[in-house]
Amino acid sequence: MTTEVQSLKLAVSGREREALVYVPSGYDGHRPLPLVLLFHGAAGTARAMMRTTGWVEKAEREGFIAVFPEGTRPDPRRPPLLSNPQTWDDGSGHFLGRAEGVDDVGFVRALLDALSEAFVLDAERVYAAGFSNGGSFVFRLGVELSEHLAAIAAVAGVFWPTERRPRRPVPLIYFLGEADPLVPPGGGRVRLPSGEEIEMPPVAESLERWARLLGCPDKPRLTQPQGGVRLYRCGPCREGTELRAYFIQGLGHVWPGGTTLLPEAWVGPSRSPIRATDLIWEFFTRYPREI
């Protein structure tokens, strides 16, 4: 079976959509494999997400299929640049959204259907993780596609308000650098590299709202800090779920343990004592979805 990165293209709501698919060398077309969907941030790309996070290497070592979807950009005829950024409709009202006819949730539904036809997947182990705007979008998917996702991970994202509720509780692992200039822990008005200004809510609000959706008995509580990392945990919650949130001292707006393609003047410091990719996969393995 091929282990090269494959391009999968779909037509969704009149738009051509694309995702890059990495299949590990151990795939034989018979044994079902887990699936991890990985969403880039605003002004990012699927290939940049592959290069900066280590998920391809993780998929090869652990034996799962890693999929890197592409967001949409204002002018699809031009390449994805800061002046023409690829983004996700994360429910914030910023970036591209329903006004432009973008249906990102519909894209993910169609993508899951197409992947199920193309590969033998373990339907109990379908996960989603995202960075920045992609992390915020993963919160939205955890609500609107909860019947498909076993667990989710968000890095430097925000859970924007919604009146929807998930059909089932979805475990969450979360990461944020305490020196993040674009998603400051306490919230506030920030200027994105594209020049757009956004009012960011305090991250604690996102975590507390997700804890309530999980039916957790209390708010996320701090465990013993270690090596510049604060870990908040909440659980066990409804149906044995939990929430974990890592706050990393001195880290900016980057994937913990990964690399960044943007200057530190924009995103802050990039050195991290922990690797988000390793911790996310370990968390995911704890939570298959009962079907």
Sequence and secondary structure as in RCSB ss.txt:
>XXXX:A:sequence
MTTEVQSLKLAVSGREREALVYVPSGYDGHRPLPLVLLFHGAAGTARAMMRTTGWVEKAEREGFIAVFPEGTRPD
PRRPPLLSNPQTWDDGSGHFLGRAEGVDDVGFVRALLDALSEAFVLDAERVYAAGFSNGGSFVFRLGVELSEHLA
AIAAVAGVFWPTERRPRRPVPLIYFLGEADPLVPPGGGRVRLPSGEEIEMPPVAESLERWARLLGCPDKPRLTQP
QGGVRLYRCGPCREGTELRAYFIQGLGHVWPGGTTLLPEAWVGPSRSPIRATDLIWEFFTRYPREI
>XXXX:A:secstr
   S EEEEEEETTEEEEEEEE  TT  SSS EEEEEEE  TT  HHHHHHHH HHHHHHHHT EEEEE  B S 
TTS  BTTB  B   SSS SS GGGT  HHHHHHHHHHHHHHHS EEEEEEEEEEETHHHHHHHHHHHHTTTT S
EEEEES      S   SS   EEEEEETT SSS TT EEEE TTS EEEE  HHHHHHHHHHHTT SS  EE   
BTTEEEEEE S GGG  EEEEEETT  SS TTS  SS HHHH     SS HHHHHHHHHHT     
